[in-house]
Amino acid sequence: MRDFDLSLTWSLEQRLPGEIAISASSRHFVDAFRAGPAMPASATGARGVLEATNVSWARRFLACVEILNAAGDSSEVHRRTEEVLADCEVHGVNSSAAHAEFARAFRYAIVDDMAGLLASRKGIRQHVTGTEFADLCEIVDFWLGDAAPDDGLPLADWIGGADAVRERWLDLTTRRRATRH
């Protein structure tokens, strides 16, 4: 989170609207995993910045945040995910599609829906090119545990090691389960 804060501060000082939008929406995405059903505080700043810019990637990324915020409501998650995926298809955007499917996977992890997790992983996998977005599949594999497919994707070199990262992602889902209505 600190890196996004530094990036946002720098881009605000430099008055770079595109960098501001990207930093704000990225910070909001990270914040949304911990926020539970409440909209993270970073949302207001990200929305305000995006209204003043025309950065379509940041708008799509913020839409992925809305999927995370709706993680307790299955119909909202699916509707929002499908909207982002359709927009990405029209515009040929790969990164936002992978992150939208990853946000949907987070919802499946929260409700412990293994079939849904496998389907979302397959959706993310369609957007993996080389190592790009392979880390998202690996995170889903953390949630899948023994049910994770072995499709030969490269593994990330996680800071602190894979076991520590796995525990943090599992902890996030546990905490979000506790906030479900």
N, C-alpha and C positions, 0 to 999 in steps of 0.2 A: 504494500500500500504506500509505503514511504516513497518509492520510485515514482508512482503516479502523482503523488503530491508535489514532489520536486519538479516533475515535468510540467504539471499544471502551473505551478508558481512561475517557472521560467517562461513558459509560453504566454502567460498573462503579462509578465514584465516586458516581453518582446512584442506584445500585441499581435500575435500570430493566430488569427481566428481558426484556421484549420488545425493547428497543433493544440489549441485550447479545446476544441471540440473532441479531438481524439483522446487527449489526456483525461478530460472530464468524463467522457463516456466509458473509457477503460476503467477509471477509478470506480465509477458507479457499478460496473459489471462485477468487479471484485467485491465491492461492498454488499451487493445484493445476495451473495451466498450466505452471509452472516446475518442479514437483516431480518430474515423471516418474512412473514406476510406483510409487515409494515414497509412502506417505501423508505429506502435509505435516505439519510440526510443529503447525500451527494446528488440525489435525483434533481432537486430544485436547481442546483448550479448547472448540472449537465443539460437540463431542458432549456434553461435560460440561454446558455451558450449556443445550443443548437438552433434556437430561434433566430440568432443573429448570423448564422453561417449557412453554407450550403455544402456540408460535408456528408454525402450520402452514406459512407461507411459508418460514420459515427451515429447517424440516425438509425441505421439497421442494427448496430451494436446496442444502442439504447432499447430497441425493440426486443433484443435478446434479454436484456435486463428485465423487461416487463414479463417475459416468460418465467424468469426466476422468481419474480415477485408473486406470480400467480400459481406457484408450485403446489399450493394446497387445493387448487380447483382444477380438476382434470379437464373439463370442457374448455376452460379459458386457456390452459396450457396448450392444448391441441389446436385451438383456433388461432392463437397468436403464433405458434410455431409454423403452422401451415401458411399463414400470411407472410411471414418472413421468408420461408422457403420459396413461395411463389414469386415474391419480389426478387429474390436472388436468381431464380431461374430466368426471369425476364431480362435481368441486367447482367447475367453471366458472372455473378459474384459467388466465389467459393468460400471465403472466410466466414462471412456472416451466416451462411447456410450451415457450416460445420458447428459454429457456436450456438445457433438456434437449436440444432439437434442435440447438442451437449446440454443446453439448458433443459430441454425436455427429458433427457436422460437423468438429470438431477432430480426431477420430479418423480421419475420411476424409482430412483434409489430411495427417495424419502418414503414412498409407499411400499417399498420392497416388492416391486413388480419385475420379476426376472425376465419375463417374456418381453415386456416393454423395454427394459434395459438392453436386451439383445437386439431388438428392432432398432432402437436409437443408435446403438453402436454400429449396426450395419449402415444406418444413414450417415453417420459420421465417417465411417470407413470409405464411403463413396467419394468423399471430399479429400481424402488423404492422398497427397502426391509426394512421393519420397518420404521425407520425415515431417513435412508440414502437416500439422494437426494429428500426427500419430500420438502425441502426448494426450490429446483428448480421449482417444481410444484407450490408452493405458489407464487413465483415471476411471473411465467406465469399467475397465477390467478390475480395478480395485474394488468397486462396488459389486461386481459380479462374482468375485472370489473364484471358487473352483469351476464355476460355469463359464468363465471367460474363454473365448475361442483362442486358439493359437494359430494366428494367420501370418506369422512371420514379420509383423511390424517391428521396426526398430524401437528399442526401449530408450526412454529419456535418461540422461545423466542428471538426476535430480540433486539439487543442492540439499545436503543433509542426508541423502540416501533415499531409495525407493520406499523402504519400510516406514520411515518417518513421514514421508509425503502421503503414503497410503493411510496411515493413522489419522493424519489431519483431515483428509477427505472423508474418511469414515466418520470421524467426529462431527464434521459439518452436517452430514445427513442425520446423525443421531440427534444433534441439537435442533435441526429443523423439524424432525418428527415430533419433538416435544412441544413445538409451537403450533402444531396442526390443531384445527378446531374439531 
